[in-house]
Amino acid sequence: MTASVQARPRARRTLRPRFAPYLFSAPAVVLYVAFMLVPVGYAIWLSLRAYRLVGGGILGTRQDVFVGLENYVSVLTDPELLASLGRLAVYGLIAVPLTLGLALLFALMLDVPAVRAKRFARTAIFVPYAVPGVVAALLWGFMYLPSTSPFSYLTEAAGWGTIPFLENPTLFGSLANIAIWGGVGFNMIIIYTSLRGIPTELYESARLDGASEVQIALRVKVPLVMPAVVLTLVFSLIGTLQVYGEPATLQPMTRDISQTWAPLMTIYRDAFVTDDLPAAAASSTVLALGTVLISVLVLAIANRRRMEDAK
Amino acid sequence: MRSRSTAVVGLVSLTALLLSGCSSTGSGDGGPVTLEFWSWAPNTQELVDIWNEENPDIQVEYTDAGGGDDSAAKLLTANRAGNAPDLAAVEYTTLPSLIVSDVPLDITEYVEDVQDAYTEGTWAQTTFDGAVFGLPQDVGPMAMVYRSDRFEELGVEVPTTWEEFREAAAAVRAADPNTYIASLPPGELGFFAGVAAQAGSEWWAIEDGTWSVGIDDDESLEVADFFQSLADDDLISTEPLLTPEYNKKLNEGTILSWPSALWAPGVIESVAPETAGGWSMAPLPQWNEGDPAVAYQGGSAVIVTKASEHPEEAAEFAKWLNASDEGSELVLTKQNAYPAAIAGQELAAESDPPTLMPQQTDFYEIAADIASQTKPVIWGPNVNVAKSTFEDQLNKAVESGTPWRDAFTATADAVRDDMRETGYEVAGD
């Protein structure tokens, strides 16, 4: 009787540690391998190949052959890559600081105790994020095109002519505006959630020390939500490097957005317009590596500053 | 509704694919065969329904796979994944690149018997080195569609030569400063290729296995100079076509013509239906007075894919759809396209004009005249590269004020480089 009672837990103890962790992590691992590592591996394999002419006939047929790093050489020596990164830099310099600045500002304002209609305001700011990117781009596209734009209608009525929203250099602001409009709400929620996690005692003691709401916001809240801001910064930078939907949707409406305006647009063109999947795979690999590099860099800088602050 | 049924078809075919691991679902010998068919022409489902009614043994499942470019991209991807449809509509411009990617089947043995249904020039659009890779469905002989009411109002003559087109463009600008005779934007490779061919240029040609590329030959560069001078003098617009902006101008009557092809009335009607009755069609302006030959812009053929397990049945359907009297009549009346088959074109001559120009009773007479004087055009295996480069380069030229001919030269270079890289013999090496 006692022996069997003791035996059961012992059996459990020996079985569990050995298999249970694998069993529990298996679904995640399988999904990760199947939908992350395998596709990445396939893309890299693809990037080492190219479609080349084989056989006769008037046209011949293209078959894929191994070409080593040829695709990488042509991707990295393509002046359009640097040019498109340059365009993204201009776009990012407008979009990222404004998105984060506005998100932080709105979050702080919503966190002020005296503010009314908080829930409504929060939802109102968040709603654009729920609008699909393509829909948002089309919507703004209509508002940018001279003969359908309400803004240009007003300026024209005032005798100043139409606003060239879709022409350089205004174009950068117009594109950034769509991203800001859609992105502020999401980033605000992240920062706001982090704000709600700050213990209220801190505010109380600040108030006892005679700090105003503005001082509390700048001296207490902002430093404490910095990790959340850094997180949203990384998201925004990655989002900038991966910008595609807005320029691609507006592309047919303007001369100033080429098919290689952003790196992802070049990748799409290679993959689906000019049927050069290997080149697209090579550009994708380069872009992914660049994105990882930038993310790591930003996080490292942020961490070092936090360590210094802690000292 | 349409998108839902497309989604359902997609889901069904996906399920079928997962179950069987191939695209054609059929029950082996003797039983009815099911074929998958991709197209984008309007009302194709109705045509397919008629066929299915009459042919219980060969059932066709239709999917709208998106317009010409999208459809070609999907076709390539599906082909590589091993689940291409049995049949697909493709544009003449993309057919060579699909042949090179091993998508269409050589269907010469199945379709030889209907060669007489087409004129020689039309048949040549899908024949390469004696092998037939598709059956022509509709053709787009180039023509000019214009606002006859506004031309009259502004006192502008209908141009018959490109020189007159310039004068008419200037007259339009003078009579109404808000109005342009037309917009001819860089995205329209098909237009520029067409008018270059009209001028005598061959953008692609092959002789003894060696390709030559003529996108930067003298004729083409002169075409570039001509249209640049129109744009420089602010006589034409270069804004993109069929954007909300452009459509609004069509409706307002501040864009007065669209030099394109015989399919244009249907397109204009879909974006500016209220302007019906104000339009007419005229032959495309000529480069040399008295030389009525024009090229094609657009048009499509139906291919049978190599992936098809029932090529004979698939070719049977393609022949009915495109080469038979019944099929080409439906292409004309249901799809509102100008049929490639002679029977369909003859039938068109007796039909009412398109709804965009009900008053122009001689529409199809003029159309038949134009169609009888077309020049066959050879498209190369990388029209996609040309199109993409041309659009970006010409946009850049228009934007920065550099010569348009540089964009033509850059396109020619890119096309040659791409062909060399792929492994073709290119003249000039």
Interface residues (C-beta under 8 A of the other chain):
Chain A: Y51 R52 L53 V54 G57 I58 L59 G60 T61 R62 Q63 G141 F142 L145 P146 S147 T148 N168 P252 M253 T254 R255 D256 S258 Q259 T260 R269 F272 V273 T274 D275
Chain B: D69 A73 L76 T77 P96 S97 I99 V100 S101 D102 F128 D129 A131 P185 P186 G187 I206 G209 T238 E239 P240 T243 P244 E245 K248 K249 P381 N382 N384 V385 K387 S388 E391 D392 N395 K396 V398 E399 D418 T422 G423 Y424
